[in-house]
Amino acid sequence: MNSQDVILGTLMDRSLTGYEIKQLFETLYSYFYSSSYGTIYPMLHRMEKDELLTKESIVQDGKPNKNVYTITEKGKKQFNEYLLSPIEVENVKSDFLMRLFFGEHVGNDKVIEWLEKEQIHNMEQLDQLKDVCALYKDEMKPSQVICIQIGMKNYEAKLEMITEGLVRFRNLEHLEQEERD
């Protein structure tokens, strides 16, 4: 999967402006696909050159022209090839998990700090995903709802384990403090 596949899929249902596509990358897609702002517009330009989509410039009074992108038959064919190709194995790369794995080398205080920060971050991400789900719920197809629900369940499961880890490490810290006293 790459940005091109995601853009083609985005255009399968309707034509969109570059700004609308960018908004989807920043909101709805941000929980399961990462792409930078600087990637989208060059990708749209390249896809237009490759005849995967067309661009229509719409003149607006008092505003810059608006570019609306529409997928072509060639683009639909390529997107369907992507959908029918084997699913790529997920790769989890997490700085948090890597540090946590080696947490014995920094002491309990630091591990607790990491867990607390990750707990706050995951709560914020879960809340944002719930907000995005509420925002798009009327437009989403059943498979899209399942996708978002899996994302929410992942955050909930991670929060559950972080909470259990915090209890464990706080108890260890308490026991170590009693031994020092």
N, C-alpha and C positions, 0 to 999 in steps of 0.2 A: 504494500500500500504506500502511496506517495501523495503529495499534494494534488497532483494532476487527477488521480483517481477520485479524490474527495471532491474536487471542483466539478468533475464530470457528473458524479452522483448528485451533487447539489443542484445541478442544472437539469436533471432528468425530469423533474416535475414542472418546472417553470423557469422562465428567463429571469435573470437577476442582474442588478448592478454590481460592480466590483465592491462597492461599499457594503451592500447587503451580504455578499459572499464573505467579506472580511468580518462582518458582525457575527455570522454563524461560526466562523473559525474561532472567534474570541469568546463566544458564549457557549452555544450548544455543543460544538465539537471539542472544545478545549479540555474536556474531561477524558477523552479517549484518543485524541490526536493533537499533536503539537506542531505548529507551523508559525513561523515568524511573519509579521506584517510585511516585511520586505520580500517575502517569497511569493505572495499571492499575485501581486500585479505583474511582475516579470513572468510568472507562470501563465497568467491569462494571455499576455502578449505572445508567448511562445506557442500556446495552444491555438491561438487564432492563426498564427503562421502555419501551424501543422494542420489546419483546417478541421480541428476538433470542435471548434465553436466559432460563432460569428459575433461581431460586435456592431451594435447600432448606436450611433451618437445621437442623442436627443438634445436639441437646443432648448435651454431654459432661460426665461427672462430674468435678468439680474443675478444669475447664478452661473457657475461653470457648466459646460455641457455634461450630460449624464450618459455614461456608456452602459448599455444593457447587453448582456451576454446570453447567447442561446446556443445550446448544444446542437451539433450537426449529426447527420446519420453516421458519419465516420466516428464522431465522438461517442455516440450511443453504442456503436459496435465495439469500440475499444473499452468502454465502461463495462459492457456485458462480458467481455473477455476477462476483465479483472474479476468480476463477480463470480465467474465460473472457474477461475483458477484456484489451485489449492490454497487454503487459508494458511497464512504465515504463522509460525510459532511466535507466541508473545515473548518478548524479552522484558524482564523487569530489571531496571537499573535504578537503584535508589541509594543516594548518598546517605540518607538517614539509616536505612537498614544495614548498609555496610559499616557505618560507624557503630551502630548498636551491636553488631556482631562482634566487634573488637572492643566493646565497652569496658571489659575487665581491665584494660590498660589505662583508663582515665579515672576510675573511681565512681562510686555510686552517685555522688552529687552531680557530676557531669551527665551521667546517664539519665538521672531524673530530670535534669534541665532539658535534655534532648526530647525525652518522652513528653514533657509538658508542652514544649514548643510544637511538637508534631501533633499533639492532641488538639491544640488551639487551631493549627493550620487545617487539620482534617475536619474539625467542626465547621470552620468557615467554608471549606470546599463543599461539604455536605449541604450546608444551608444555601450556598450559591446554586448548587445543582438542583435542589428542590425549587428554588426560585425560577430557574431556567425551565424546569419541567412544567411548572405552573404557567409560565409565559407561553410555551409552545404546545401545551397539552391538546388544545383543540385542533392543531394542525398535524399532530403526529400520528403515524400509522402504528399498528400493533407491534411490529418488529422494532420500531423506534422507541416505543414506550418500554419494551423489555430491555433494550440497550441502556436507557437511562436508569431503569430500576436496578440493573446489574451494577451500574456505577454507584448508585446510592447504597446498595447492599455491601459493596466493597468498602466504602468509607465507614459504614456502620460496623462491619467486622473488624476493620483496622482500629477503630475507636475502642471497641470492646477489648481487644488485645492490649492496646496501650494502657487502658484503665487498669486491667489486671496486672500489667507490668509495673505501673506506678505503685500499686498496692504492695507488690512484692518488694520493690526496691526501697520504698519508704519503711517497710517493716524491717528490712535488712539494716537500713541506716539507723533505725531506732534501736535495734539490738546491738549494733556496733557502738552506739553512743552510750548505752547502758554499761557495756563492757569497759569503756574508757572511764566512766564515772566510778 
